[in-house]
Amino acid sequence: MIEALNKIIVVPVTRTIRGLSTEVLLSEDEGMPVACALNFDHVSLAQRSRLGPIVTTFPVTRWSEVERALLIACGFPSHVGES
C-alpha cells in the first residue's frame, strides 16, 4: 500500500488580505510572522520534496473555515453550511 502520493494539495498564503469568501485569515497569534490569508482561489498541487519546513499548524476547530472557502472557490457555494 502507498503511504503517501508524491504530490500534495497546497494553498498559497498572502499578506494581501482582500476579505474574500475564499480566504481564511491567520494571525501572529497562530504562529504566522504577520497577519495573512490562505487564498483558496489558487489551490494547486506541489511535489512533497519541494516543500519547505512547516511554518505553523492549523487547529482542527478552524477546519470548517477551510471547507467553506474551498467549496466556494470550487464553485459550490450552495453547499456551504450544509451538514
C-alpha positions in Angstrom: 0.0 0.0 0.0 1.2 3.5 -0.8 1.7 5.6 2.3 1.5 9.0 0.5 1.5 10.3 -3.0 4.3 12.4 -4.3 2.1 15.4 -4.7 0.1 17.3 -2.1 -2.6 20.0 -2.3 -1.2 23.4 -1.3 -2.9 26.7 -0.6 -0.8 29.9 -1.0 -0.5 32.3 1.9 -0.5 36.0 1.2 -0.1 39.2 3.2 -2.7 40.8 0.9 -5.9 40.4 2.7 -8.9 41.1 0.4 -11.8 40.0 2.6 -12.9 37.4 0.1 -15.1 34.4 1.0 -12.4 32.2 -0.5 -9.8 33.4 2.1 -9.1 32.1 5.6 -7.3 34.5 7.8 -4.3 33.7 10.0 -2.6 35.9 12.6 0.6 36.2 14.5 -1.2 34.5 17.5 -1.5 31.4 15.3 2.3 31.3 14.6 2.5 33.3 11.4 5.1 36.1 11.1 2.4 38.6 10.1 -1.4 38.6 9.6 -2.1 36.9 6.3 -4.7 34.9 4.4 -4.9 31.4 2.9 -6.1 32.0 -0.7 -8.3 29.2 -1.9 -8.7 30.8 -5.3 -5.2 29.5 -6.1 -5.1 25.9 -4.8 -2.6 23.7 -6.7 -0.5 20.6 -6.4 3.1 20.6 -5.4 5.8 17.9 -5.1 6.2 17.0 -1.4 10.0 17.1 -1.9 9.8 20.8 -2.9 8.0 21.9 0.3 9.9 23.7 3.0 9.6 23.3 6.7 6.2 23.6 8.5 5.6 27.2 9.5 2.6 26.7 11.7 -0.2 24.2 12.3 -3.9 24.8 11.7 -6.2 24.0 14.6 -8.9 21.4 14.0 -11.5 23.8 15.3 -11.0 26.0 12.2 -11.3 23.3 9.5 -14.9 24.3 8.8 -13.5 27.7 7.5 -11.2 25.8 5.2 -14.0 23.6 3.9 -16.2 26.7 3.3 -13.5 28.6 1.4 -12.6 25.6 -0.7 -16.2 24.8 -1.6 -16.8 28.4 -2.6 -13.6 28.5 -4.7 -14.6 25.3 -6.5 -18.0 26.8 -7.4 -20.2 25.0 -4.8 -21.5 27.9 -2.7 -24.9 26.4 -2.5 -23.4 23.5 -0.4 -21.7 25.8 2.1 -23.1 25.3 5.6 -25.0 22.1 4.8 -24.4 19.1 7.1 
